[in-house]
Amino acid sequence: VDGAVGWSRFRYLTLPFLKPFLSLVTILNVIYVFNSFPIIWILTKGGPANLTHVLVTHMYNVAFINKRFGQASAIGVVMFVVLFLFSVAYTALTAREMLDEGEHA
């Protein structure tokens, strides 16, 4: 802390204390963006020519427009698995970085 000013104070003092919260915010934001149904559906409904479809709007189309609930359920399970694997991998990487920094401290 002695002699630390500006960027170095932020980098070496503030940022390490914020890392656990930044990790949580990153995971929640990825999940939110991955499931960004309302904004896309309200603006474009996946069109024109299905160019703005994401997995969530495609799942909605399959389930409620095409009435294929089984296929939509499968898409939902795949989405869950992808998000779960991302969360586990990101948490593991973040925990490993925190442990490595703890050893060097």
DRENDO-1510 file (C-alpha; in Angstrom, 1 decimal, always signed):
<recs>
REC; n; res; u; v; w
REC; 1; VAL; +0.0; +0.0; +0.0 .
REC; 2; ASP; +2.9; +2.3; +0.7 .
REC; 3; GLY; +3.7; +4.2; -2.5 .
REC; 4; ALA; +0.9; +2.7; -4.5 .
REC; 5; VAL; -1.0; +5.2; -6.5 .
REC; 6; GLY; -3.6; +5.2; -9.2 .
REC; 7; TRP; -3.4; +2.1; -11.4 .
REC; 8; SER; -1.1; +0.1; -9.2 .
REC; 9; ARG; -3.3; +0.6; -6.2 .
REC; 10; PHE; -6.3; -0.6; -8.2 .
REC; 11; ARG; -4.4; -3.6; -9.8 .
REC; 12; TYR; -2.7; -4.9; -6.6 .
REC; 13; LEU; -5.2; -3.9; -3.9 .
REC; 14; THR; -8.7; -3.3; -5.2 .
REC; 15; LEU; -8.9; -5.9; -8.0 .
REC; 16; PRO; -7.9; -8.9; -5.9 .
REC; 17; PHE; -10.7; -8.2; -3.4 .
REC; 18; LEU; -13.2; -7.9; -6.3 .
REC; 19; LYS; -12.3; -11.2; -8.0 .
REC; 20; PRO; -14.8; -13.4; -6.2 .
REC; 21; PHE; -17.6; -11.0; -7.1 .
REC; 22; LEU; -16.4; -10.6; -10.7 .
REC; 23; SER; -16.5; -14.4; -11.1 .
REC; 24; LEU; -20.1; -14.6; -10.0 .
REC; 25; VAL; -21.1; -11.7; -12.1 .
REC; 26; THR; -19.4; -13.2; -15.2 .
REC; 27; ILE; -21.2; -16.6; -14.8 .
REC; 28; LEU; -24.6; -14.9; -14.2 .
REC; 29; ASN; -24.1; -12.6; -17.2 .
REC; 30; VAL; -23.1; -15.4; -19.5 .
REC; 31; ILE; -26.2; -17.4; -18.5 .
REC; 32; TYR; -28.4; -14.3; -18.9 .
REC; 33; VAL; -27.0; -13.5; -22.4 .
REC; 34; PHE; -27.2; -17.2; -23.4 .
REC; 35; ASN; -30.9; -17.1; -22.6 .
REC; 36; SER; -31.7; -13.6; -24.1 .
REC; 37; PHE; -35.1; -14.5; -25.4 .
REC; 38; PRO; -37.3; -11.4; -24.7 .
REC; 39; ILE; -35.3; -8.8; -26.5 .
REC; 40; ILE; -34.8; -10.9; -29.7 .
REC; 41; TRP; -38.4; -12.2; -29.7 .
REC; 42; ILE; -39.9; -8.7; -29.3 .
REC; 43; LEU; -37.7; -7.1; -31.9 .
REC; 44; THR; -37.5; -9.7; -34.7 .
REC; 45; LYS; -39.1; -13.0; -33.7 .
REC; 46; GLY; -36.0; -14.6; -35.2 .
REC; 47; GLY; -36.4; -13.1; -38.6 .
REC; 48; PRO; -35.7; -12.0; -41.2 .
REC; 49; ALA; -35.1; -15.4; -42.8 .
REC; 50; ASN; -34.2; -16.8; -39.3 .
REC; 51; LEU; -31.0; -14.8; -39.2 .
REC; 52; THR; -31.5; -13.6; -35.6 .
REC; 53; HIS; -32.5; -16.9; -34.1 .
REC; 54; VAL; -30.5; -18.0; -31.1 .
REC; 55; LEU; -31.0; -21.3; -29.4 .
REC; 56; VAL; -33.7; -20.0; -27.0 .
REC; 57; THR; -35.8; -18.5; -29.8 .
REC; 58; HIS; -35.3; -21.7; -31.9 .
REC; 59; MET; -36.5; -23.8; -28.9 .
REC; 60; TYR; -39.6; -21.6; -28.5 .
REC; 61; ASN; -40.3; -21.9; -32.3 .
REC; 62; VAL; -39.9; -25.7; -32.1 .
REC; 63; ALA; -42.2; -26.0; -29.0 .
REC; 64; PHE; -44.9; -23.5; -29.5 .
REC; 65; ILE; -45.1; -22.8; -33.3 .
REC; 66; ASN; -44.2; -26.3; -34.6 .
REC; 67; LYS; -45.7; -28.2; -31.6 .
REC; 68; ARG; -42.7; -30.5; -31.2 .
REC; 69; PHE; -42.4; -30.5; -27.5 .
REC; 70; GLY; -40.0; -33.4; -27.2 .
REC; 71; GLN; -37.5; -31.8; -29.5 .
REC; 72; ALA; -37.8; -28.5; -27.7 .
REC; 73; SER; -37.2; -30.4; -24.4 .
REC; 74; ALA; -34.0; -31.9; -25.8 .
REC; 75; ILE; -32.8; -28.5; -26.9 .
REC; 76; GLY; -33.5; -27.2; -23.4 .
REC; 77; VAL; -31.5; -30.1; -21.8 .
REC; 78; VAL; -28.6; -29.4; -24.2 .
REC; 79; MET; -28.6; -25.7; -23.2 .
REC; 80; PHE; -28.6; -26.6; -19.6 .
REC; 81; VAL; -25.6; -29.0; -20.0 .
REC; 82; VAL; -23.7; -26.3; -22.0 .
REC; 83; LEU; -24.3; -23.7; -19.4 .
REC; 84; PHE; -23.5; -26.1; -16.5 .
REC; 85; LEU; -20.2; -27.1; -18.1 .
REC; 86; PHE; -19.3; -23.5; -18.7 .
REC; 87; SER; -20.0; -22.6; -15.1 .
REC; 88; VAL; -18.0; -25.5; -13.8 .
REC; 89; ALA; -15.1; -24.8; -16.1 .
REC; 90; TYR; -15.1; -21.1; -15.3 .
REC; 91; THR; -15.3; -21.7; -11.6 .
REC; 92; ALA; -12.5; -24.2; -11.7 .
REC; 93; LEU; -10.2; -21.9; -13.6 .
REC; 94; THR; -11.0; -19.0; -11.3 .
REC; 95; ALA; -10.4; -21.1; -8.2 .
REC; 96; ARG; -7.1; -22.3; -9.7 .
REC; 97; GLU; -6.0; -18.7; -10.4 .
REC; 98; MET; -6.9; -17.7; -6.8 .
REC; 99; LEU; -5.0; -20.6; -5.4 .
REC; 100; ASP; -1.9; -19.8; -7.6 .
REC; 101; GLU; -2.0; -16.2; -6.4 .
REC; 102; GLY; -2.3; -17.4; -2.8 .
REC; 103; GLU; +0.9; -19.5; -3.2 .
REC; 104; HIS; +2.8; -16.5; -4.5 .
REC; 105; ALA; +1.6; -14.1; -1.8 .
</recs>
